[in-house]
Amino acid sequence: MYMHIVMMEFTAAAGPEFFAQVQAFAKRILQECTGVQLYHFGANEADRSSGYSHAVVSVFESSAEHDRYQISPAHVEMKAYMGPFIQRIAVYDGGAL
């Protein structure tokens, strides 16, 4: 199992339409990418989030499946769409028990 967690702070321009489109990308990734065990985009409810208001939490069968996801059309398009709205980002990639 391999985990990929992305915490993000967005610009003020990220409104309801933006978040709906990101959810659509998340659903598309689940449909199109193999080896994805969990893929969730959601609001961060932690009171100690340091401004990281949202996160992608994903689990892959292996690091190789994660690597395939990274270059998939769905993920590449999602990153291109989200990029102009991201103010700060922090990423964790690593194995899990």
Secondary structure, DSSP 4 states (H G I P E B T S, - for coil): -EEEEEEEEE-TT--HHHHHHHHHHHHHHHHH-TTEEEEEEEE---TT-TT--EEEEEEESSHHHHHHHHTSHHHHHHHHHHGGGEEEEEEEEEE--
